[in-house]
Amino acid sequence: MHFAYSPASIADIGLHVFPIEKYRLVAQSLRELHHIPQSAFVEPEPATREQLLRVHTEQYLDDLEHCRSTERTMQSELPLSPHIVSMFVLACGGTILAAELALDEGAAVHIGGGFHHAFAEKLKVFAT
């Protein structure tokens, strides 16, 4: 089994209840405590704009790309910055990679994504 994971899945989100370090800690635990070899970890690419447009509107993606606080992005529980937007886009890429690996191999895990909000025009999406 493979694990989609990138150290870039972590961004400075400021004082927030979300334990962003969990992604690194899960990967570390798998390697050290469960003896998962480094070769089982596959680093995802950021999702392409074309992929993102399958589930998000053009206006929403433009707002994110330019870090604009709009009605579409104001629902965010995280600050809007280029680094955080990049983290979200990478998280989408990890989810896509894990889905592709699961289709090919029967199972895969994405470490570093899976935000629980899912709306086409809100920042609370970008993942599974």
Beta strands, then each sheet from edge to edge (+ up, - down):
strand 1: 2-4
strand 2: 41-42
strand 3: 108-110
sheet 1: 2+ 1+ 3+
end
